[in-house]
Amino acid sequence: MFLKLLKKFFFSLTGSTLINILKKFTLSEIKEFSEFVKSPFFNKNQNVIKLWNYIKKFYPDFSNNKLEKKIIFKKLFGAGIYNDGFMRTLTFNMVKLTEEYLIYVNNNKEIKKGLALLEEFNNRQLTKSFSKTFSDVEKKVNDVSIKDSEYFYWKYILESLNFFNMFIKRHETKDEQFFDFDRIKDIFKFLTSFYMTNALNNYRFLIYQNEYFQSNIKLDMDFSEELVEYLKSKESLYKNQTHIKLHFYEILLIKDKSEEAYLKLREMMVINKDELSHNQRLSLHSILQEFCRYKHVKGNESYLRERFGLFKTAMEQKLYAIEGDIYMDDKFFEIIVGVAISLEEYEWAGQFIEKYKDMLSPKNADAVIKSSGARLLSAKGEHREALNLLNSIGVIRDVQYKLVVKSLILIVYFELEMFDQAMYFLDAYRHFINNNKKSFMEIDNLRNENFRKYMYRLLKLRSNSKKQETAELLEDLKKNQNINHRKWLQEKALEIAKKENFAII
């Protein structure tokens, strides 16, 4: 096994930096990159062209054993003695060329090209050429639908270049009329909007991590807090700047748990969806979801149904993965099914699993689909079928889904009154979470450990129920919010209380 891995990473291009970059190219980019490689303006090394002509045949997977360096060397340069140093240099040159291409692609966007051209006209004091081009570039910038921080940056650069052009004209003609002071003031306005959008966005991200994931990020954000207070008093000035308004209300929602901010953000997600990028709407959806989860945990049952509605909106807007990812997020899939089951929307949950199962990454698909299906079966009382489905799951590569499956097996064991098996399995569960703490966030470790502890107490009560201990368990479950499967644990504890006629409910 070791020699096989050694061969893969040291004697093959598969898994190399070069191949990892090329795998991200679209088909049209592969074709354009071919022209890029062959252009003497960008590359004069004929051996690099030979290498590219060989490896491009293995797009898009680049996983063929013919990508071993010795095989490539023999194919391209005959039967001479293999020179690893030469191949390393050739591969390095190929990587540098892919990086140059990515820079070229990024800088080849219409607005960036236009701004670069205006800058060169200014540098060469070509004021007439600048004037002819300026209105065209300005129109392209103004026509941008998503007016985020990048838009304000472009507007700032555009007006800065225009100011410099006015300065050149004034110097040439000694005529004050070339200064348009309203446009000069716009430079500051767009720079301020650019800064505020980025500052609020970053502040929002940091407090979101601290609030919902207990990241314990040390914040020294006095100015950001002052900025938020400023916006509270000057909100009307930025009412038409969607992205400033977006991040402002997101911050209020996270910090103050403001229901007014929630309603405004929920409205923006629908009304302003065309003004927000895919990833911005995805981020907004996550923040709204966490707020609903928070309110529900605090005892407001209506927010579970509210959360379900948000998931439906997310599916309508295809907000199930970051932009560019072809697969649905595994956790997203699992949580949707869980919320639907909690609302006893069993038919909807089953239809969802069937409709979207093929959108999951093959890496975790088997575990996610079957564990979700098992959870649905168990909720409908079909515990034996649920256990059979869980036991049919093949190799689980993701440690997080190993834990999901183990948790569900414990629940099904309890439902089937297989208490001895559950107690034995709980010990294995304890060892698993202790051995894999580094694979989870701190808050997840807490929830996993709490589930284990409360599951143990529940099993002990099931074999020897006592009124005081049952009451204490119910009280602890009521107080402690950081527990996986908390609702199920509460239901089982209540069942024990009712069965023994304990007057504690």
N, C-alpha and C positions, 0 to 999 in steps of 0.2 A: 504493500500500500504506500509506504514512504517513497519508494523509488518511482512509483506511478505519479505521485504528487510532484516529486522533484522534476520528473520529465515534463509534466504539464507546465510548471511555472518557470523553469529555467531553459528548457529546450523547445518550447512551443510558444507561438504568439497568442494562443488562446488564453484569455484572462489577463493579457498584458494591457498597459495603458493605451496603447494604440488601438487594440481591438475594442476596449471598453468605450473609447470615444466614437469609433466608427459604427458601433451598434446603435448609437443614438442618432445617426444620420437618417433622414428620410430618403426615399428612393430618388426624389428630385435632387436632393443635396448630394447624393452619391454621384449622380450624373454630372452635376455642376462641379463637384470636387475633381472629377476626372479631367475636366477642362482646365481646372486650376493647377493640377499637378503637371499637366503637359505644357502649360504656358511658360515660355522662357523668361517672362517678366517675374514670375514667382519662383520658378524652379528650373535650374539648368543641369541638375544631376540626373543623367540617364538611368543610373541604377535604381534610383528612387522610382522612376517611371516604370521600370521593369517590375519592381516589387509591387507597386500599386496594381498594375495590370494583372498580376498573379492573384493577389489576395482579394480583389474586388469581386471575384467570381464566387466567393463564399458568403457574400452578403445575403440575408441579414443576420444569420446566426453566428457565422465565423467559428464554427465548432468542429470543423473537419480535421482529422489527424494529419492531413496533408499540409497543415499550417505549422508543422514542426520545422524548426529553423534549418536543420540539416537537409530535409526534403526540399525546402524552398531554395536553399543554396545550390543544391544539385540541379534542380529544374532550371534555375536562372543562369548559373555560371559553370555548368558542366561537372565533370567527375573529378575535379581537382580536390586537394586537401581542404576540408572544411575549416573556415576561419571565423571563429566565434566573435572576435573583436570587430571584424568587418561587418558581420551581421548586426551586432549591437549598434554600431555607428549608423548603419543603414536604417535600422528601425528608429533610432533616435531622430534622424533627419526626417523620417516619415511622420513621427509624432509632432515635430516642430511645424511641419507643413500643415497638419490638421489644425493645429492651434492658430496658425496664421489665417487659415481659411475661416475658422470660427470668428476671428476678429474682423475679417473682411465681411462676413455675413452680417455681423452685428452693426458694423459701420455703413452697410449698404442700404439701410432703411432710408426711405425717401426723405423724411424730415431731417435725419442726421446728415444726409448728403447735402441737403439744401442749406442747413446751418453752417456746415463746413465750407461750402462754396461762398456763402456770404462773408464768412470770416476771411477767406483768401482774397476776395474782392476788396475788403477793407485793408488788409495787409499791403495790397498792391495799389491802394488808393484809386480803384476803378469805380468811381462813384456812379457813373451811368449804368454800368453792368449791375451794380448793387441794386439800384432803384428798379431795374427791369425784373430782377429775380425776387426782390423782397416780397412783393404782394403775393406772388405764387406760393412762396414758403409760408407766409403768414396765413394764407387760406388753408393750406394743408394742416397747420397747427390748430387753427380755429375749428376745423371740421372733425377733429378727434372727438369721438363720442365719450370716451372714458377720461374725464378731466381729473386725473389723480396727480400725485406729486411730480411725475414725469412730465405731465402737461404743463404744470406751473414752471418747471425747470426750463422747458423749451421756450415758454413765453418770456421768462426772465432773460435767457440767452438771446432770444430774438430782439427784445427791446434794448438790451445792452449793445448788441451789434448795430442797431439802428441809431442809438445815441452816438456811438463812435463815428458812424457815417455822417451824422449831422455835424459832429465836431470837425470832421475833415472838410465838409462843404463850407462850414463857417470860416475855417482857416484859409480855404482857397479863395473865397469871395469877400471875406470880411463883412458878411451880411448876417445880422442877428436873426433874420427870419427863418433860418434853417434850424433853429431850436424850437421844437414842439414840447413845451414844458409839461403838458398833460401826459405825453407819452414818456417823458423822463420820470415823472412821478410813478408811472406804471411799473418801472423797474423795481422799485421798492415794494410795491404792492404784490407783484408776482414772486419776488424773493421771499417775502413774508409768508405768502400762502404755501410756497414750496417747503419752507422750514416748518411751518405749523402742521402741515399734513404729515410730514415725516416724523416730527417730534411726537405728535399725538399717537401716531400708529405704533411707534416703538414703545411709548409709555403704556399704551393699551396692551401690547403683547406681554410686557414684563409683569404688570399687575394681574393679568389673566393667569399667567403661569403660577404666580404666588398664591392667588386666591383659590384656584380650583385644583391645582396639582401640587400644592405645598412645596414649591421649588426652593423656597427660602433664598431667593435672589436678593442680595443686599442692594437696596435702592437709595440713591442720593439724587432724588428727583424734585428738589424744591422748586426749581424753575418750571418744570412740567406741571406741577400742582398749581403754581401761580398762573400758568397759561390756561388751565382749566377754569380757574376762578375768573380770569379775564373774559373768557368766552361766555361764562354765565351772565355777565353783565353786558356783553356786546354781541349776544347771539344773533340779533337781527342783521348785523353787518355781514355775517357769513351764511345767511339762510339759503343762498343760492349756490354755495360751494358744497356740493354733495359729500365730498370725501372728508372735509373738515367736520361737517355736521355728523357724518357717520362715526368717525373716531371719537368725537366729543360725547355722543350718546352711548357709545360702547363703554367708554370710561365711566360714565355715570352709572351705567347698568352694573358694571363689575364692582365698583367701589361702594356705591350707595344702595345697590339692589333696587333701583328706581323702576317701579312699574310703568311710570310715564315714559321713561327711556325705552323700556321693553316694547311698548306699544308703537312708539315712533320708529324704532328699528325694524320691527316686524312689518310695518307699513312700507318702509324704505326697501326692504327685501323684495317686495312685489312691485311697487310703483317705480322705484329707481333702479330696477335690475339691469336695464340697458346702459346705465351710467356707471355700473360697477363691473369689474373684471370677474371672471369665474372664480379665481382664488379669493377675491375679496368677499364675494357672496358666500363662499365655502367657510371662510373665517367667521363671517357674521353669523351664519347658521350655527356654527359651533358655540359661539358665545350665547346665542339665544337658547340653544339646547341646554347649556350648563345652568343658565338661569332657571329654566323650567324644572330641571332636575333638583336644583337647590330648593325651589319653592315647594316642590312635591315632597322632598325629604322632610321639610319643615312642617308638613301636615296639610298643605293645600292640595287636595286631591284633584281639583280642576286642572292643575298644571300638567298632569299626566296626559290628559286628553289634548291639552294645548301642545304638548311635546309631540304627540302623534300627528297633529295637524302640520307642525313644522317639518316633520319627516316627509309627509306627502308633498309639501311645497318643494322640498329638496329633491325629491324624485322627479317632479315636474321640470325642475331647472337642471337636472342631471348633476346635482352637487354631491356625488358619491365618491369622488377622488380628486386629487389635485390636478390642475391642468397639465395635460401631456401624459398622464397615467392612463393606460388603457383598461386597467382593472379597478373594480369597485373595492373600496377600502374594507378589509375584513371586519374590523371592529364596528364600522358603520352598519354593515349587514347584520351583525350579531345583535347590536343594540336595538335596531329597528324591530327585529323579530321579538326581542325581549319586551319592548314597550307594547307591541301589539298583543302579545300573550297576556301581559299584566292587565290589559283592558278587555281581555277575553274576546279579542278580535281574531278568533282562531282561523276562520275561513280566509280572512285577509292575509294573515301571516303565512298560511300555506300557499296561497297564490303568489305572495311575494317571493318566498323561497324558490318556487318553481320558475317564476319569471326571470329572476336575476341570478340564479345559481351559476349560470355559464359566464357571468361577468367577473367571477372571482378568480384571483391568481391561482394557477395550478398548484403552486407551492402549498397553500393551505386549504384549497377548495374542499377536499374530502372531509377534513376535520370540521370546517365551518358549516358546511351543508348538513352533515349528519348530526353534529351537536345541536344545531338549531332545530333540525327535525325532531331530535330526541326531546328537546325541551318542550316543543309543541305537543308531542305525544304524551309526555308526562303531565302537562297541564290539563290535557283532556282526560286524564285518568288511565291512559294506556301505558302503564309503567313497564310492563314486561316487554312490550314492543320497543319502548324507549331504550331499555337496557340492551336489547338485541342490536339495536342500531348503533349504540355507543360501542359495543364490543366488536362491531364490524369495521370500525375506523382503522385504516391502515397505519403506515408510519406517519407520525406527526413530527414535522421538522421544527416547527415553531414552539419554543418552550412555553409561551403564553397560552397556546391552545392546548398544550398538554394539561395545563392547570385547569382550563375551562372544562375539559372532558372529565378530569378527575373530580371536580366539584359536582358535576352533573351525575356522575356515577354514585357519589355519596348520597345525593338527594334521592335518586331512584332506589338505592338500597333501603333507605329509610321508608320510602313509600311502600315498598314491597315487604316491609317488616323483616328485612334481612339484617337485623341489628348486629349480630356477631360479625358478619362480613363487613358491615359499615364501620364498626369499631376497629377491626383489623386494618381496613383500608385507610381509616383516618390517621393511623400511625404512619403509614407510607406517605400519606398526604403531608404530614408534618415534616418528615425528612425532605420531601421534595421542595417545599417552600423554603426551608432553611438552607438547602443547597443551591437555590437559584435566586437568592435575593438580589444579586447584582443584575439580573435580567429584567427587574421590574422597578418602577418608580417607587419612591418611599411611601406615597399614599396607597399604592397598590399592594405593597407588602403589608401595610397596616390592615387593609381590608381583607386580604387573604388570611392573615393570622387571626383576625377577629372571627371570620367565618369558621375557621378550624376550632377555636375556643368555644364558640356558641354551639357549634354542631356537637362537640363533645358533651357539653352540659345538657343539650337536648337528648342525646342518646342515654345519658345517665338517668335523666328524669323518666324516659320511656320505660326503663327497666325498674325504676323505683321512684315513682313520683311523690313529691312532698309539696304541700301547699306553699310553705314559705319560699322554698327554692324555686318553685314555678313562678311565684309572684316576683321574685328577684330577677329571674331571667326575663320576664316580660318587661319589667321596669328598665332593665339594662338595655334591652333591645329598643325600647322607646327613646332612651337618651342618646344612645350611640348611633350616629349616622353612618360611620365609616365601616360598613359590613357588607360583604358580598351576599346576595340572596337574602337580604334582611327581611323582606316581606314574607318570603316563604318560611323563614325561621319563626317569625311572629305568628303566622298561621298555625304552624305545628305546635307551638307552645300553647296557643289558645285552645287547640283541640285537646291537648292533655288536660288543661284546666277544666274544660267542659266535661270531658270523660270522667274525671274524678269528682265532678260537682264542686270544684273549688270556687267559692264566691269572691273572685278577685278580678272580675271583668265588668 
